[in-house]
Each structure stands twice: as C-alpha cells, then as structure tokens.
C-alpha cells in the first residue's frame, strides 16, 4: 500500500529531541555501544545546557538536551516503568513511550546477539503478528515486524524493529477508541481510502 500526503511533502523525521541526565553517559551509550555517529554538539547560551545530535540513519537523528536543573524522570508516568513482557509498559497521555529504530530484517538476530554481548539488558525477541497474543515465538507468514526492547541510561525505552511484511489495505482494520473507551465506529473501518494524486 502506498500512502501519500496531499497537504505537505514530508521527508521522514528530522530529529526527535529527548532530555538526558548525564550527557557523557548518553554519548557513551549511543555512540560507543549503539555505534551512532555523533554529528553535532552545542553548548547552549548562558550555561543553560547542551544539545547533541546522533545520526540514526536515513538522514534522521536522535537528539538530546541536557539541562542543569531539569526535574528527575518519572517512570510509569513520563515513560514506561518496565520493558514489554517485564512489567508495566504504559505511559501517560502526551508522553513518549519508546523510539523504534529500523534495522535490516536479515541482520536482526545478529543485532540482538550484539546487544546481549555488549551487556545491554533486552527483552526476548517479539515476532509481532495478528494472533490473539499478537506475538509469536517463531517467525511465520503472519509476522509483520520483529522487535527487541531495551532502556538507555536515562530509562528511555528503545526498540530495534525490522519490518518483515509490506502492508496493504487489510492492515487498516480497526476503528479508534475515544477518551471514554468507546470505539468511534466508521472513522476507519469501511471508509474509502483517499486516492493517490
């Protein structure tokens, strides 16, 4: 399925800006453990902090601010309290739950082993599918993405994700839930797709 935007020409995510407690530990984790090139560093004016950018591939970046007086993190509210399959993965409205970094499907198992070898605590591999549990221990024809989750030094949840399927119209099959928990029937299911221009 090819999706097009008739309003704006978007070219992906330029950068996602997060806040860290210790920029040195952040550099050690993202540059030295995950291998992301550090491409831009800034000392903010008047001693107000720092802003560093890491290349995540495809012209996209993950950036971090360090502010000397930033409040402490609040796991379970501003971010997940635990990794998927290891506890409460929910976070508050308006929070950033996790960052999924796209990796090649053919290297997924190698990358999983590399994280483990580097001492990163990871989840088991989740082969996301359309089954009642939405995950399989084995790769099958219904698996659409493979995932492994882990935390950075600040408790930011990261995911290595590898697409294994090209989506089509059948993959858009659920109406969204409203704030009161009821589904907004017909907002998605049964709606005619907007034709590509």
C-alpha positions as CSV (number, residue, x, y, z in Angstrom):
1,X,0.0,0.0,0.0
2,X,1.4,3.4,-1.0
3,X,0.3,6.2,1.2
4,X,0.6,9.8,0.0
5,X,0.1,13.1,1.7
6,X,-1.8,15.7,-0.3
7,X,-1.1,18.5,2.2
8,X,2.7,18.5,2.8
9,X,5.8,16.8,1.4
10,X,7.3,15.1,4.5
11,X,10.7,13.5,4.2
12,X,10.8,11.5,7.4
13,X,11.7,12.5,11.0
14,X,14.4,15.2,11.0
15,X,15.2,14.6,14.7
16,X,13.5,13.5,17.9
17,X,14.6,15.7,20.9
18,X,14.9,14.0,24.3
19,X,16.3,15.0,27.7
20,X,19.1,13.2,29.5
21,X,20.5,13.4,33.0
22,X,24.2,12.9,32.0
23,X,25.4,13.8,28.5
24,X,28.6,11.9,28.9
25,X,26.8,8.6,29.7
26,X,24.4,9.4,26.8
27,X,27.4,9.7,24.4
28,X,28.9,6.5,25.7
29,X,25.7,4.6,25.2
30,X,24.5,6.0,21.8
31,X,27.9,6.5,20.2
32,X,30.0,3.8,21.8
33,X,27.5,0.9,22.5
34,X,25.0,1.5,19.7
35,X,27.5,3.0,17.2
36,X,25.5,6.1,16.2
37,X,27.8,8.8,14.9
38,X,27.7,12.0,17.0
39,X,27.1,14.6,14.3
40,X,26.5,17.9,16.1
41,X,27.2,19.3,19.6
42,X,26.1,22.5,21.1
43,X,26.8,24.3,24.4
44,X,23.6,26.3,24.9
45,X,23.9,30.0,25.6
46,X,24.5,31.3,29.2
47,X,25.3,27.9,30.6
48,X,21.7,26.7,30.1
49,X,22.7,23.2,28.9
50,X,23.8,21.2,25.9
51,X,22.2,19.8,22.8
52,X,23.8,16.8,21.0
53,X,22.7,15.0,17.8
54,X,23.3,11.4,16.8
55,X,22.8,10.0,13.3
56,X,20.2,7.2,13.4
57,X,20.5,6.6,9.6
58,X,18.4,7.6,6.6
59,X,19.1,11.3,7.3
60,X,17.3,11.1,10.7
61,X,18.7,12.0,14.1
62,X,18.1,11.4,17.8
63,X,19.0,14.5,19.7
64,X,19.4,15.1,23.5
65,X,19.2,18.1,25.6
66,X,21.0,18.3,29.0
67,X,19.6,21.0,31.3
68,X,21.4,21.6,34.6
69,X,18.1,22.0,36.6
70,X,15.8,19.5,34.8
71,X,13.4,17.6,37.0
72,X,14.1,13.9,37.7
73,X,12.5,11.3,35.5
74,X,9.1,9.8,36.5
75,X,9.0,6.2,35.2
76,X,5.4,4.9,34.8
77,X,4.2,8.5,34.0
78,X,6.6,10.2,31.6
79,X,8.0,6.9,30.3
80,X,7.3,3.2,30.6
81,X,8.1,1.7,34.0
82,X,9.3,-1.6,32.5
83,X,10.1,-3.2,29.2
84,X,7.4,-5.1,27.3
85,X,6.9,-8.6,28.8
86,X,8.7,-7.5,32.0
87,X,6.1,-5.3,33.7
88,X,4.0,-2.1,33.2
89,X,4.8,-0.7,29.7
90,X,2.1,2.1,29.9
91,X,3.0,5.8,30.0
92,X,0.9,9.0,30.4
93,X,-1.0,10.9,27.8
94,X,1.4,13.2,25.9
95,X,4.5,11.1,26.9
96,X,6.9,9.5,24.5
97,X,6.6,5.7,25.1
98,X,9.5,4.5,23.1
99,X,11.7,5.0,20.0
100,X,11.7,2.2,17.4
101,X,14.9,2.2,15.3
102,X,14.6,0.5,12.0
103,X,17.1,-2.2,11.3
104,X,17.5,-4.7,8.4
105,X,15.4,-7.8,8.8
106,X,18.3,-10.0,7.6
107,X,20.6,-8.7,10.4
108,X,18.0,-8.7,13.2
109,X,19.2,-11.8,15.1
110,X,22.9,-10.7,14.7
111,X,22.0,-7.3,16.2
112,X,20.1,-8.9,19.1
113,X,23.1,-11.0,19.9
114,X,25.4,-8.0,19.7
115,X,23.3,-6.1,22.2
116,X,23.4,-9.0,24.6
117,X,27.2,-9.3,24.1
118,X,27.6,-5.6,25.0
119,X,25.8,-6.2,28.3
120,X,22.5,-4.5,27.3
121,X,19.5,-5.9,29.2
122,X,17.0,-6.8,26.5
123,X,13.6,-8.4,26.2
124,X,13.1,-11.7,24.3
125,X,12.6,-11.3,20.6
126,X,9.0,-10.4,19.9
127,X,7.7,-11.5,16.5
128,X,4.6,-9.3,16.2
129,X,1.7,-10.9,14.4
130,X,-2.1,-10.8,14.2
131,X,-2.7,-13.7,16.6
132,X,-4.7,-13.3,19.9
133,X,-1.4,-12.7,21.8
134,X,0.0,-10.5,19.0
135,X,3.3,-12.2,19.2
136,X,4.9,-15.5,18.2
137,X,8.0,-17.3,19.4
138,X,8.5,-18.4,15.8
139,X,8.7,-16.5,12.6
140,X,5.6,-17.2,10.5
141,X,3.8,-15.7,7.4
142,X,1.7,-13.5,9.7
143,X,4.7,-11.8,11.4
144,X,4.9,-8.2,10.2
145,X,7.7,-6.8,12.4
146,X,10.4,-8.3,14.7
147,X,11.3,-6.3,17.9
148,X,13.6,-6.3,20.8
149,X,13.3,-3.6,23.6
150,X,15.8,-2.1,26.0
151,X,16.4,1.0,28.1
152,X,19.1,3.7,27.7
153,X,20.9,5.1,30.8
154,X,18.0,7.5,31.4
155,X,15.3,4.9,31.2
156,X,14.3,5.9,27.6
157,X,12.8,2.8,26.0
158,X,14.4,1.9,22.7
159,X,13.4,-0.8,20.2
160,X,15.2,-2.4,17.3
161,X,12.5,-3.1,14.8
162,X,12.7,-4.9,11.5
163,X,9.7,-4.9,9.1
164,X,9.0,-8.3,7.6
165,X,5.9,-7.5,5.5
166,X,4.6,-4.9,3.1
167,X,1.3,-3.5,4.4
168,X,-1.9,-3.5,2.3
169,X,-5.5,-2.3,2.8
170,X,-6.3,-5.3,5.1
171,X,-3.8,-4.0,7.7
172,X,-6.0,-1.0,8.4
173,X,-9.0,-2.8,10.1
174,X,-9.7,-1.2,13.5
175,X,-11.7,1.8,14.4
176,X,-10.1,4.1,17.1
177,X,-11.1,4.2,20.7
178,X,-12.3,7.6,22.1
179,X,-11.3,9.0,25.6
180,X,-14.4,7.3,27.2
181,X,-13.3,3.9,25.9
182,X,-15.9,3.5,23.2
183,X,-14.9,2.9,19.6
184,X,-15.6,5.6,17.0
185,X,-17.3,3.3,14.6
186,X,-16.8,4.0,10.9
187,X,-14.0,6.5,11.3
188,X,-11.5,4.0,9.8
189,X,-13.3,0.7,9.0
190,X,-15.4,0.9,5.9
191,X,-14.1,4.4,4.9
192,X,-13.0,4.7,1.3
193,X,-9.3,5.4,1.1
194,X,-8.2,8.8,-0.3
195,X,-6.9,8.2,-3.8
196,X,-3.2,8.9,-4.5
197,X,-2.6,12.0,-6.6
